[in-house]
């Protein structure tokens, strides 16, 4: 059995002046967990909550990659809709390289109304935007050399993103059927109003 951590540093309202200390304490907590033999840490991504939750998950994990040596570093989850997929492919590949191949790349399509509202993305577009981003990421990490992508929302011509990931998996997302199954609306968390 393996044990890991899940969550993220979070400041409370009124503690904004000590944000960096709270993050430093959280990094120390993760380093201590690694010393105790914990297998992984998975960090959340949230935006616009007003509670100081981590919004730059890959940046935070890149810092943790420099502070740790064995622990798996995971995203739980990166919401693909909030990111430019070309930049995300390069940032995740860079983190995977800097960490020595320890990145576990968890993705999702979002569920919080406040985040959709803040990014001006209609919730009913979540599925198609997610699908297009997955198609692009799969191309970026499995195509040798340059390629082009022309989707409904993202267009790239003759690009070669950083694709020299250490974790050489033919398909970093698993089967297409598994991805589609996990993304079905009935599989999404329910929220109370």
For each residue, the residues with C-beta under 8 A, 3 or more apart:
1:
2: 39 40
3: 37 38 39
4: 38 39 40 41 42 72 74
5: 30 33 38 40 41 42
6: 41 42 44 76
7: 10 42 43 44
8: 26 43 44 53 54 57 60
9: 22 23 25 26 52 54 60
10: 7 22 51 52 53 54
11: 15 16 18 19 22 51 52
12: 15 51 52
13: 50 51
14:
15: 11 12 18 19 22 52
16: 11 19 52
17:
18: 11 15 21 22
19: 11 15 16 22 23 52
20: 23 24
21: 18 24 25
22: 9 10 11 15 18 19 25 26 52
23: 9 19 20 26 27 60
24: 20 21 27 28
25: 9 21 22 28 29
26: 8 9 22 23 29 30
27: 23 24 30 31 63 64 67
28: 24 25 31 32
29: 25 26 32 33
30: 5 26 27 33 34 41 64 67 68 71
31: 27 28 34 35 67 68
32: 28 29 35 36
33: 5 29 30 36 38 41 71
34: 30 31 37 38 68 69 70 71
35: 31 32
36: 32 33
37: 3 34
38: 3 4 5 33 34 41 71
39: 2 3 4 71 72
40: 2 4 5 71 72 73 74 104
41: 4 5 6 30 33 38 64 71 72 73 74
42: 4 5 6 7 74 75 76 104 106
43: 7 8 54 57 60 61 74 75 76
44: 6 7 8 53 54 57 76 77
45: 54 55 57 75 77 78 79 82
46: 49 53 54 55 112 115
47: 55 82 115 118 119
48: 114 115 118
49: 46 53 114
50: 13
51: 10 11 12 13
52: 9 10 11 12 15 16 19 22
53: 8 10 44 46 49
54: 8 9 10 43 44 45 46 57 60
55: 45 46 47
56: 59 60
57: 8 43 44 45 54 60 61 75 78
58: 61 62 75 78 88 91 92 95
59: 56 62 63
60: 8 9 23 43 54 56 57 63 64
61: 43 57 58 64 65 73 74 75 95 99 103
62: 58 59 65 66 94 95 98 99
63: 27 59 60 66 67
64: 27 30 41 60 61 67 68 71 73
65: 61 62 68 73 95 98 99 100 102
66: 62 63 98
67: 27 30 31 63 64
68: 30 31 34 64 65 71 73
69: 34 100
70: 34 102
71: 30 33 34 38 39 40 41 64 68 102
72: 4 39 40 41 102 103 104
73: 40 41 61 64 65 68 95 99 102 103 104
74: 4 40 41 42 43 61 103 104 105 106
75: 42 43 45 57 58 61 78 103 104 105 106 107
76: 6 42 43 44 106
77: 44 45 106 107 108
78: 45 57 58 75 82 83 88 105 106 107 108
79: 45 82 83 107 108 109 110 115
80: 83 85 88 107 108 109 129 130 133 134 137
81: 109 110 116 119 121 125 126 129 130 133
82: 45 47 78 79 110 115 119
83: 78 79 80 87 88 133
84: 87 88 154
85: 80 88 89 132 133 136 137 140 154
86: 89 90 136 140 154 156 159 161
87: 83 84 90 91
88: 58 78 80 83 84 85 91 92 133 137
89: 85 86 92 93 136 137 140 141 161 162 163
90: 86 87 93 94 161 162
91: 58 87 88 94 95
92: 58 88 89 95 96 103 105
93: 89 90 96 97 141 161 162 163 164 165
94: 62 90 91 97 98 162
95: 58 61 62 65 73 91 92 98 99 103
96: 92 93 99 101 102 103 105 165 166 167
97: 93 94 101 162 164 165 166
98: 62 65 66 94 95
99: 61 62 65 73 95 96 102 103
100: 65 69 166
101: 96 97 165 166 167
102: 65 70 71 72 73 96 99
103: 61 72 73 74 75 92 95 96 99 167
104: 40 42 72 73 74 75
105: 74 75 78 92 96 172
106: 42 74 75 76 77 78
107: 75 77 78 79 80 130 133 134 173
108: 77 78 79 80 111 130
109: 79 80 81 126 127 129 130 183 188
110: 79 81 82 115 116 123 126
111: 108 188 189 191
112: 46 115 116 191
113: 116 117 123 191
114: 48 49 117 118
115: 46 47 48 79 82 110 112 118 119
116: 81 110 112 113 119 121 122 123 126
117: 113 114 120
118: 47 48 114 115
119: 47 81 82 115 116
120: 117
121: 81 116 125 126 129
122: 116 125
123: 110 113 116 126
124:
125: 81 121 122 128 129
126: 81 109 110 116 121 123 129 130
127: 109 130 131 183 185
128: 125 131 132 152
129: 80 81 109 121 125 126 132 133 153
130: 80 81 107 108 109 126 127 133 134 183
131: 127 128 134 135 183
132: 85 128 129 135 136 151 152 153 154
133: 80 81 83 85 88 107 129 130 136 137 154
134: 80 107 130 131 137 138 173 179
135: 131 132 138 139 149 151
136: 85 86 89 132 133 139 140 149 151 154 156
137: 80 85 88 89 133 134 140 141 172 173
138: 134 135 141 142 171 172 173
139: 135 136 142 143 147 149
140: 85 86 89 136 137 143 147 161 163
141: 89 93 137 138 163 165 172
142: 138 139 163 170 171 172
143: 139 140 147 163
144: 163
145: 160
146: 158 159 160
147: 139 140 143 158 159 160
148: 156 157 158 159
149: 135 136 139 154 155 156 159
150: 155 156
151: 132 135 136 154 155
152: 128 132
153: 129 132
154: 84 85 86 132 133 136 149 151
155: 149 150 151
156: 86 136 148 149 150 159
157: 148
158: 146 147 148
159: 86 146 147 148 149 156
160: 145 146 147 163
161: 86 89 90 93 140
162: 89 90 93 94 97
163: 89 93 140 141 142 143 144 160
164: 93 97
165: 93 96 97 101 141 168 172
166: 96 97 100 101
167: 96 101 103 172
168: 165
169: 172
170: 142
171: 138 142 174 175
172: 105 137 138 141 142 165 167 169
173: 107 134 137 138 176 178 179
174: 171 178 179
175: 171 178 179
176: 173 179 180
177: 180 181
178: 173 174 175 181 182
179: 134 173 174 175 176 182 183
180: 176 177 183 184
181: 177 178 184 187
182: 178 179 187
183: 109 127 130 131 179 180 187
184: 180 181 187 188
185: 127 188
186:
187: 181 182 183 184
188: 109 111 184 185
189: 111
190:
191: 111 112 113
192:
193:
